[in-house]
Amino acid sequence: MEQPEFNEEEQLSDVEKMELERMMIDVAYDNSYMVLTNKVAFEDLLDEKHDVGISTLMAYDPNRGIKREELENIISYYIDIDKTEYYLRCAELKRILDETFPDHIN
């Protein structure tokens, strides 16, 4: 497959770069949430994304397992989204945080 040529005139603006980064974070957190809550197995997610020709973005390394800080970052991200669905996600992830890292509870 021929690689597309890079054209400096087609570079993304700063706003477009920020939007792309935000979209990538959304996808990484959504994928991570689905795997962490056992709504989909990581291998199935890989297969699904591969079938449509895209990478599987994750907010953590699933081979190593999630670190407390990474899980806290996902929760913090979802807290800022004012929708019931994301509030419920926070509750599920908080339960996982408490079970996986009991030493964080004060």
N, C-alpha and C positions, 0 to 999 in steps of 0.2 A: 504494500500500500504506500502510495506516495505521500510524503509529509507536506502539509501546507506550508507555503512560504510565509515568513514573518514580515509583516509590513509595519514599519514604525508609525505610519499614519493611522493604523487600526488599533493602536494601543488604547487600553481602557482609561477613561478619566478617573480621577480620584474617587468620585462619587460612585462610578460603576465598579471600581475595585472594592470599595467598602460594601456595596450591595452584594457583590459576588461572595465576598468573605462571609457576610451575614448569612447568605443562603447556604454556604458550605457548613457553617456552624449549625444551622437549623437541621440540615441533613445528618450531620455527624451525631448530634444529640438525639434526634429521632431514632436513628439506627441503634444507638447505644441503649436508649430506653427500651426499644423493642427486644433487644437481646437480654438486657439485665432483668426484665420482667418476664422472661420466658414466653413472650408472645410469638417469637420466632427464634429458631436456632441460628447461630452465627453462620454455620455452613449453608443453611437454606437461604439466608440473606445474601451470602456471597454468590450462590447459584442464581438467585433472582436478579441481582444486579448485573452479573456476568451475561445473563441471557439477553439483557437489553443494552449491553455494551457500555456500561458505566462502572466506575470504581465504587467500592463500598467504603464510605467514609465512616469512621468511628471516632469517638471522643476519648477512647482509651485503647490500649493494646489488648484485645481479647485473649491472646495467647498467654499473657502475663496475668491478666485479671485487672480489675479496676482498683485504683488507689483511692483512698478516702478523699483527697483533695479533688480528684477528677469527678467523683460522685457529687461532692458538695457543689462543684461548679455547674453541673447539669441541673441540680435542684435550684440553685440561685438563678440560673438562666430562665427556667420555667416559672419561677416565682414572679418574674417581671412581666410575664404574659398574662394579661387580665382576661382569661377565659377559663371556664369551669373545667374543661378537659385537661388543661395544664395544671390546675390546682390538684386534680385527682392524680395526675402523674407525680406531682411533688409528694403526695401522701404515700404512693407506692414506693417511690425512690427513698423517702425518709425511712420507711420500714426496712428497706434493704440496707440502708446506711446503718441503722441501729443494730440489725442482726449481724452485719458483716464487720462492723467496727464498734463493738460495744464500749470500747475505751473512750470514745468521743463524747459519750453522754455524761453531762455534769450532774 
